[in-house]
Amino acid sequence: MSEFPTRNAHHAIPDDTESSTYRYIIVAAKRARQIQSGARSFLPTTSKKATVTALEEVRRGLVQYEDPIRDAALAARGSKG
């Protein structure tokens, strides 16, 4: 049978060296819960599924989140110079 594509542009996980798949999924899950609770989407969408909308918002960088480990590493780099 045909080979399945490894990446779908609509659901692709960003190729960011400072990001991780785990973080991407956690942030998208939290955003999906916000959308399910009534928060407005940052994107116009035809999808009725909050998860699909949240994944796309996170992939495009529209969702802001804190990463204490990354922030601590950046602060340590900044204080060395």
C-alpha positions in Angstrom: 0.0 0.0 0.0 1.1 3.6 -0.2 3.3 5.2 2.3 1.6 7.5 4.8 2.9 11.1 4.9 5.0 11.7 8.0 3.9 15.4 8.2 0.6 17.0 7.5 1.0 20.7 7.0 -2.2 21.3 9.0 -1.0 19.4 12.0 2.8 19.7 11.8 4.8 20.1 14.9 7.1 23.1 14.5 10.8 22.3 13.8 12.2 24.5 16.5 15.4 23.5 18.3 14.5 25.3 21.4 11.0 23.8 21.5 9.9 20.3 22.2 7.1 18.1 21.1 6.0 17.7 24.7 5.8 21.4 25.3 3.9 21.9 22.1 1.3 19.3 23.0 0.9 20.6 26.6 0.4 24.2 25.4 -2.1 23.2 22.7 -4.0 21.1 25.2 -4.3 24.0 27.6 -5.3 26.3 24.8 -8.0 23.8 23.6 -9.4 23.8 27.1 -9.6 27.6 27.0 -11.4 27.5 23.7 -13.8 24.8 25.0 -14.6 27.1 28.0 -15.6 29.9 25.7 -12.4 31.8 24.8 -12.3 33.2 21.3 -10.0 31.7 18.7 -7.1 33.8 17.4 -7.8 32.4 13.9 -10.9 32.3 11.7 -11.7 28.6 11.5 -14.2 26.3 10.0 -13.3 23.5 12.5 -15.7 22.8 15.3 -13.0 21.0 17.2 -11.1 23.0 19.8 -8.1 20.8 19.6 -7.5 21.4 15.8 -7.9 25.1 16.3 -5.5 25.1 19.3 -2.8 23.1 17.5 -2.9 25.6 14.6 -2.7 28.6 16.9 0.3 27.2 18.8 2.0 26.1 15.5 1.7 29.7 14.2 3.1 31.2 17.4 -0.2 33.0 18.3 -0.3 31.5 21.9 2.0 33.1 24.4 3.3 30.9 27.2 6.0 30.9 29.9 8.8 28.4 29.9 10.6 28.7 33.3 13.5 26.4 32.2 14.2 28.3 29.0 13.7 31.7 30.8 16.2 30.7 33.5 18.8 29.5 30.8 18.4 32.8 29.0 18.8 34.8 32.2 22.0 32.8 33.0 23.4 33.5 29.6 22.6 37.2 29.9 24.3 37.5 33.3 27.6 35.9 32.1 28.4 38.8 29.7 
